[in-house]
Amino acid sequence: MKNTVKIAMLLVLAITVASFSALKTKKVDVKTSQITWTGHKVTGQHDGTITLKDGSLEFNGKVLVGGEFTMDMTSINTTDLEGKSKVKLDGHLKADDFFGTDKYPTATLKFTKVEGGATDYTVTGDLTIKGITKPVTFNMTVAEGTAKAAFKIDRTKYDIKYGSASFFDDLQDKAIYNEFDLNVSLKF
């Protein structure tokens, strides 16, 4: 009886050690990874980039199980404009009525739940912008050292209400839609 209990305990210990040893954290290459955004308004849209400050993906074997990222919001950049128009919009996006980058220089995303396997996943995470944390859910594809996701963020949930028809009347063609698109390609 004592030998059976010892063998059972050793098996449980071996399985536990094996499951922890299969967990691997892979740093994301911030120089080759890319985050692009698109903001929509009644009269069109603007496009740009945000630099990833750091990030990592966690795998159990080859299966994605977690991730954590920090975006440098001071790097927010408009790519569809040039000259004075670009400088003006970039400055406005960094101002308090948008991302307030002097007070909130980073935004973070921490995965809280990952479902799926092989290459296709549904990820839920806590996204923090301007010190406000809200859950987001999106699809992510992971293959050949690259993780890709495209999703929408409702900026008003993060106290970014400038130009929102949900909060201001009579904006007409100056209204900016509440949701903006993020497209992410992470190399690891």
C-alpha positions, 0 to 999 in steps of 0.5 A: 500500500505504501509503495502504491501511494509513493508511486501515485505521488511521484506520477503526480509530481512528474506530470506537474513538473512536465506541465510547467516545463512546457511553458515558454515565454517568447519575447516579441521583437519590437523592431519588426513587429507592427501596430497600425490604427485607423480612426474613422470619421463622417468625412473619411479616415486617418491611418497611423502607427503606434510603437510597441515598447515591449511584449511577450507571448506565452506558450504551453508547447506550441499552444498560445496560453498568454501574453502581455504588451506595452505600447508607447503612446507617445509614438502615435503617428499619423501616416496618411498626412504630411506637413502641418496637417500631420503635425497638428493631428499627431499633437492632438492625438497626444493631447488630453482630449485624446490619449493624454500621452504626457500623463499616460505615456503607455497603454497595456494589454494583458491576456486573461483568457486564451481559447483555441489551439493550433493557429487560431485563437480567441483572446480576452484581455485587459486593455488599459488606456489612460489608466482605465482598464476594460476587457477586450476580446479578439481573434488571433492567428499564430503561425511561423513566428508571427501572431496577427490580430485585427480588432476594434476599440471603443475609445469612449470607454477610455474617456476619449470622447472628443468629437463623439456624436454619443456625447456632443450634439450638432457635430454633423460632418465633424463627428468622429466614430467611437470605434477605431481599428487596431491591426497588430503583427507581432514577430517572435 
